[in-house]
């Protein structure tokens, strides 16, 4: 298998950030803010790729995004308000931000991780309901 190109990665990530199927760009993969469809209504790709630890990967993307946003806001407020930063605002606002960000970023983290997975395991490599994918027995 060849390494994905930058253009291919950008296309997958762009589709994911618009909450579309990273494989085909089709809409309708989200039933609600927190519930993803089983398959893409356009290309039929199974959206839960069936690997053990798959959910952990999307949660990792979510937590890293929340931490990066917190760090950027914290440092930005600290720099903008130095030498007298609003420590109480940073303390409580940071806590609220760390609670809200994972919820707000959840669908984006799921589709971004799906795009990341598709970059290295194209459609057809996921465990399917009908038959084993390429290189799998069963």
Beta strands, then each sheet from edge to edge (+ up, - down):
strand 1: 30-32
strand 2: 35-36
sheet 1: 1+ 2-
end
